[in-house]
Amino acid sequence: MKERNCVIVDAYSTGRYLPEQFKRYGIGTVHVMSAAQIPPIFQAHFDANLYDEVIRPGERLGFDDIVEYHLQSLHGREFEFVIAGCESGVELADSLSERLGLPSNGTALSAARRDKARLSSALTYAGVRSIRQVVSDNAVEIASWKREANFDEIVIKPLNSTGTEDVFFCSTDADIQRALSAIVGKTNRVGALNRFALGQEKINGQQYTVNAVSIYGDAFVTEAWTYDTVTIEGASSVCSLERLLDGSEPIVQELSDYLKRALQALQIAEGPAHAEIIVDHQGPVLVDFGARIQGTMSAKARTMALGHNHMTLTAWRYADPKGFGEYMRLRGPYKRKAHALCVSLISDRGGVVAGYPGLEAIRKLASFADAIAFVPIGEELVPTIDLASTPGIVYLVNSDMTQLEDDYQKLRAMRMEQVFELVARDSK
């Protein structure tokens, strides 16, 4: 039997579970790194033993040199595909897959899949609704643009960060200056230096997260969730609750139609995509995007609610493209098997985590499905300002909506000091 192998670029975040998925199909994995060092936020979760080989480039290499380094390292071996494991691996995965002649989205719009300003421009060029924007490292210039556009409030964020890092809602010139001071010159969590900031009009409407998997240019939406936020003083807003929608709901069809047009505009023909879309009185508009599987999600809970999850469907697409394509084309809109809530805990306090006294009570809830991303014992819990500082996420799944809502209310009634035992750093 012919040996099967693949390449995963930056298998961090949810991507760290891909080797296990591909192993089920008898596919070995080589891990390729886009930088010499793993970003600090992912270091604790990386396990080199999951891979047949880990290829690490040298320090201080430019992107083109890194591409050539990995092509030489992979030369003479046969691989079925190259896939990005997380956001930082998207551009390198595009380059390697294209150069190796494997299923690829190509490099023509690779930068637009990561850079939020270029993404918006690509949508506009293709006639797909996008957000009005300005790119600058100067607070005065952004403030002037805001006044000329007659916006009461704008959003300022990095060009290519992830996890809602450094997203600010700005109404005044002082707000804009504070946002620029926080963003420009900072190396973000995925290891990229923020040379500029992106200013965008603030879209007021209902937000959704939508996942899809594409094959040979056909995109299939795998799930859609409402995305509710709460405002955080001094920053912007953070997700508080996601609610799973059924694929037959009219809003899901509207979101699907828009996302498919956006994927075509970005020339994404193969593999996973994760989108955040707001729907206002003008319809849908893309507010954030990743050409990779969704990060920070419970595959277990989503499979309970859907019968599948974004990661397993992505693995199926690459491991068995014929079977995946035939199934998805016959399936029609996805079907929700049970109601599901993804609940983000939000903390207004900080301290070192000494234990989880409330986790047992949470697990006893009738709808409890999974608890993920809890701040590890011995590490510091900080007040929540973005996705990365969310102290934990709880999934509730139940076919009985009344029970689900009752359990949600019980969960929300718990105070953070009931869920976490916190101590001062010097008393650890």
Buried (B, 14 or more C-beta within 10 A) or exposed (E): EEEBBBBBBBBBBBBBBBBEBBEEBEBBBBBBBBBEEBBEBBEEEBEEEBBEBBBBBEEEBEEEEBBBBBEEBBEEEEBBBBBBBBBBBBBBBBBBBBBBEBBBBBBEBBBBBBBBBBBBBBBBEBEBBBBBBBBBBEBEBBBBBBEEEEBEEBBBBBBBBBBBBBBBBBEEBEBBBBBBEBBBEBEBBBBBEBEBBBBBBBBEBEBBBBBBBBBEEEBBBBBBBBBBBEEBEEBBBBBBBBBBBBBEEEBBBBBBEBBBBBBBBBBBBBBBBBBBBBBEEEBBBBBBBBBBBBBBBBBEBBBBBBEBBBBBBBBBBBBEBEEBBEEBEEEEBBEBBBBBBBBBBBBEBBBBBBEBEBBEBBEEBEBBBBBBBBBEEEEEBBBBBBBBBBBBBBBBBBEEEEBBBBBBEBBEEBEBEEBBBBEEEEEE
